[in-house]
Amino acid sequence: MGEVVRLPRRPGSEPWLSKRQLAAYFGFSTRWVELRMREGMPSEFIGGRRRFRVTECEEWLLKGRSA
């Protein structure tokens, strides 16, 4: 079997996370993410699936969910 080699990310690039990945990052359930989405937490549809950027979500949470 081959070895997985991680390539460095371009400066300023950030991965898009799934709902499950975002929930794991914050340490909450996917239901918690769904409730925050209803409150306006930023996300995008990419390839027919909802995706999130951690920095945008953290900023939104810190601003009191007003964004």
VOGU-469617 format. One record per residue (C-alpha): residue number from 1; residue in one letter; x, y, z. Coordinates in steps of 0.25 Angstrom, whole numbers. Example, Ala and Ser with C-alpha at 12.3 -4.5 7.8 and 13.67 -1.06 7.14 Angstrom:
// VOGU-469617
(1; a; (49; -18; 31)),
(2; s; (55; -4; 29)),
This chain:
// VOGU-469617
(1; m; (0; 0; 0)),
(2; g; (4; 14; -3)),
(3; e; (6; 25; 7)),
(4; v; (-3; 37; 8)),
(5; v; (5; 50; 6)),
(6; r; (-2; 63; 11)),
(7; l; (1; 75; 2)),
(8; p; (2; 88; 8)),
(9; r; (-10; 97; 7)),
(10; r; (-10; 110; -1)),
(11; p; (-9; 122; 8)),
(12; g; (-23; 127; 11)),
(13; s; (-30; 114; 7)),
(14; e; (-39; 107; 17)),
(15; p; (-46; 94; 15)),
(16; w; (-61; 93; 14)),
(17; l; (-67; 84; 25)),
(18; s; (-80; 76; 25)),
(19; k; (-90; 77; 36)),
(20; r; (-84; 65; 43)),
(21; q; (-70; 70; 42)),
(22; l; (-74; 84; 47)),
(23; a; (-82; 78; 59)),
(24; a; (-70; 69; 63)),
(25; y; (-61; 82; 62)),
(26; f; (-70; 89; 72)),
(27; g; (-73; 77; 80)),
(28; f; (-88; 77; 78)),
(29; s; (-98; 69; 71)),
(30; t; (-102; 71; 57)),
(31; r; (-116; 75; 62)),
(32; w; (-108; 87; 69)),
(33; v; (-103; 91; 55)),
(34; e; (-117; 90; 49)),
(35; l; (-122; 99; 60)),
(36; r; (-111; 109; 57)),
(37; m; (-114; 108; 42)),
(38; r; (-128; 112; 45)),
(39; e; (-123; 124; 53)),
(40; g; (-115; 128; 41)),
(41; m; (-101; 122; 42)),
(42; p; (-94; 124; 29)),
(43; s; (-93; 112; 20)),
(44; e; (-92; 109; 5)),
(45; f; (-98; 99; -5)),
(46; i; (-86; 92; -12)),
(47; g; (-89; 80; -21)),
(48; g; (-103; 79; -16)),
(49; r; (-98; 78; -1)),
(50; r; (-98; 88; 10)),
(51; r; (-84; 92; 14)),
(52; f; (-78; 101; 25)),
(53; r; (-65; 109; 27)),
(54; v; (-60; 108; 42)),
(55; t; (-55; 123; 42)),
(56; e; (-69; 128; 37)),
(57; c; (-77; 120; 47)),
(58; e; (-68; 124; 59)),
(59; e; (-69; 139; 55)),
(60; w; (-84; 138; 54)),
(61; l; (-85; 131; 67)),
(62; l; (-76; 141; 74)),
(63; k; (-84; 153; 68)),
(64; g; (-96; 148; 75)),
(65; r; (-103; 141; 63)),
(66; s; (-106; 154; 57)),
(67; a; (-100; 153; 44)),
